[in-house]
Amino acid sequence: MERKKLLLRLDPVVHDALAKWASDELRSTNSQIEFLLRRALTEAGRLPDGVERMRPRGRPRKTPQDPGAQDEEENPDGEATAGGAG
C-alpha cells in the first residue's frame, strides 16, 4: 500500500521535543507522529478496522545469509577469502 504524504507545520519547540521523544524510543520523527496519531485514534474509538500494523520500532533486522554460503572476509592484502581464513 502506498503511503500518503502530508506537509505538517509545527512550532519548532514542539518539533524538537517530538524528535527527541522519537529518538528516545528508536523511531523516526515521522514514525513517532504516526504512532501518536494511531494511539489517539484508538483511544477515541476512531481507528478504522483493517488498518495495517506499524513496523516495529528500531532498525529492521538483517536478513540471515544463505545457510549454504560461507562468509567472505578480506585478508590484509585486500583479497576476499572464503570462511575468513587467510
N, C-alpha and C positions, 0 to 999 in steps of 0.2 A: 504494500500500500504506500502510495506517495504521501509524504508529509506535507502539511500546509505550512506556508511561510507567512510570517507575521512581523510587521515592524512595530516595536514596542518602545515607547518613550518612557523613561524612568528618571526620577530625581537621581543625580549622581551618587548621593549618600546612600539612597536605597539600593542602587545597583552595587555599590561597593560592599554593603552588608550582605546582600544576596550572593555575590560572588565569593565572599569569604565563607559563608554558610555552605555553599555548594562545594567548595574546596575541602572543607572540614568533613564532608560526607562523601568525598571522592566522586562527585558528579560535576558535569559541566554546568555553567550558569543556566544554559538553555534547559538541560535536563532537570535542574532544580526547580525552575519555573513550572515545567510541565508536571513534576511530582506534586508541587504545592497546589496547582490548579486541580489535578485529579483528586487530591485529598479533600479539597474544599467542595468539589462536586459530589464526592461520595458522602461527606458529612451532611450536605444539603439534600441528599437523596436525588440528585440530578445527573449522576453519571449514567449515561445510556448503557443498555445491555449490549454485549458484543464488542465492547471496547477492548482492543488488543492490550496485553500487558506490556509494561515498560521493560526495557532491557535492564538487567541487574546493574547496580552501580559498580563503579570501578572499571578498570581496563578489561577488555574482552580477554578471555583465556586463550592462550596459544593452542592451536590445534596440534594434537600429537602427530609426530612424524610417522611415516610408513614404518611399521614394525620390522619389515624386511630390509629397510635401508640402514646403512651404517653411518654414523656421524662422521663428518669430514671436518678436520681442523687444519689450519695452516701450520707448517713447520717453520722453523726460524729462517729458512731460505725463501719463504713466501710460496711454497708449493703445497697444494692440498694433499692430505694423506687420509686414507680410509681408516676409520676407527680410532683416530687420534694418535696412532703410533708414528714415531719418527721424530 
